[in-house]
Amino acid sequence: MKTFVKYDFYIQLFFLILWPLGAILSGMEGWMMFYFIVGIPQLISFIIKICLKIKISPLFLIYGMTIMPVWISLLLLQIIGIDHKIMEIPGCIVIMAFFYSPFMGLLYVIESHNLYESLKINQ
């Protein structure tokens, strides 16, 4: 578990650093890719950490409560092509996430670092 947390932190940090480089090199398309370049590895990491029953902090819970609805909404928007009135709620969630996701991505990397440090101290 400690090895996973260590590698997970470095992977999350790598993707968080990779995003600004991509944004600089490719312009607006790089900025929009933030949500997938950083978000997908964080989503996978979040799900694995839940399954491993790693120490859950308040920041980890806040991340999950704010980011999981976004991914569920994106899936609904892509899979279900029904009446627009039904799709307004998932659409609003995705639009709101446009503004808070970069901060949540940074907080997730900080939380990964804190977990890594706590496991290193407990060794």
C-alpha positions in Angstrom: 0.0 0.0 0.0 2.8 2.4 0.8 4.4 1.7 -2.6 1.1 2.5 -4.3 0.7 5.8 -2.4 4.3 6.8 -3.2 3.9 6.1 -6.9 0.5 7.6 -7.0 1.7 10.9 -5.6 4.5 11.1 -8.2 2.1 10.2 -11.0 -0.4 12.8 -9.9 2.4 15.4 -9.6 3.7 14.5 -13.1 0.3 15.0 -14.7 -0.3 18.3 -12.8 3.1 19.5 -14.2 2.4 18.1 -17.7 -0.8 20.1 -18.1 0.7 23.6 -18.0 3.4 22.5 -20.5 0.7 21.2 -22.8 -1.3 24.4 -22.4 1.7 26.5 -23.3 2.6 24.5 -26.3 -0.9 24.0 -27.7 -2.8 27.1 -26.6 -6.5 26.9 -25.7 -6.7 23.2 -26.6 -4.1 22.5 -23.9 -6.1 24.4 -21.4 -9.3 22.4 -22.2 -7.4 19.1 -22.0 -6.6 19.8 -18.3 -9.8 18.2 -17.4 -8.8 14.9 -19.0 -5.0 15.0 -18.6 -5.2 15.6 -14.8 -8.8 14.4 -14.1 -8.7 10.8 -15.5 -5.6 9.7 -13.5 -7.0 11.4 -10.4 -10.3 9.6 -10.9 -8.5 6.2 -11.2 -6.4 7.0 -8.2 -9.5 8.0 -6.2 -11.3 4.8 -7.0 -8.3 2.6 -6.1 -7.8 4.5 -2.8 -11.5 3.8 -1.9 -11.1 0.1 -2.7 -7.8 -0.1 -0.7 -9.5 1.5 2.3 -6.7 4.0 2.7 -7.0 6.7 5.5 -9.8 9.0 4.4 -9.4 12.6 5.3 -11.9 15.4 5.0 -10.1 16.8 2.0 -10.4 13.4 0.3 -14.1 13.3 1.0 -14.6 16.8 -0.3 -12.7 15.9 -3.5 -14.9 12.8 -4.0 -18.2 14.7 -3.4 -17.3 17.4 -5.9 -15.6 15.5 -8.6 -17.5 12.2 -8.8 -20.8 13.9 -9.9 -18.9 15.6 -12.7 -17.7 12.3 -14.2 -21.2 10.8 -13.7 -22.7 13.8 -15.4 -20.3 13.6 -18.3 -21.2 9.9 -18.8 -24.9 10.8 -18.7 -24.5 13.6 -21.2 -22.5 11.3 -23.6 -24.6 8.1 -23.2 -28.2 9.4 -22.8 -29.5 11.5 -25.6 -33.0 12.4 -24.3 -35.1 15.4 -23.5 -33.0 18.6 -22.8 -34.9 19.4 -19.6 -33.7 16.2 -18.0 -30.1 17.0 -19.1 -30.0 20.5 -17.5 -28.8 19.3 -14.1 -25.8 17.2 -15.4 -25.0 20.1 -17.8 -25.0 22.6 -14.9 -22.7 20.3 -12.9 -20.2 20.1 -15.7 -20.3 23.9 -16.3 -19.7 24.5 -12.5 -16.9 22.0 -12.5 -15.2 24.0 -15.3 -14.4 26.6 -12.6 -13.6 24.5 -9.6 -11.9 21.4 -11.1 -8.4 23.0 -11.4 -8.5 23.8 -7.7 -9.7 20.4 -6.7 -7.0 18.8 -8.9 -4.4 20.8 -7.0 -5.9 19.9 -3.6 -6.0 16.2 -4.6 -2.2 16.3 -5.3 -1.7 18.0 -1.9 -3.8 15.3 -0.2 -1.8 12.6 -2.0 1.4 14.2 -0.6 0.0 14.4 2.9 -1.0 10.7 2.8 2.4 9.8 1.5 4.1 11.8 4.2 1.9 10.3 6.9 2.8 6.7 5.8 6.5 7.6 5.6 6.3 8.9 9.2 4.5 5.9 10.5 7.1 3.5 9.1 
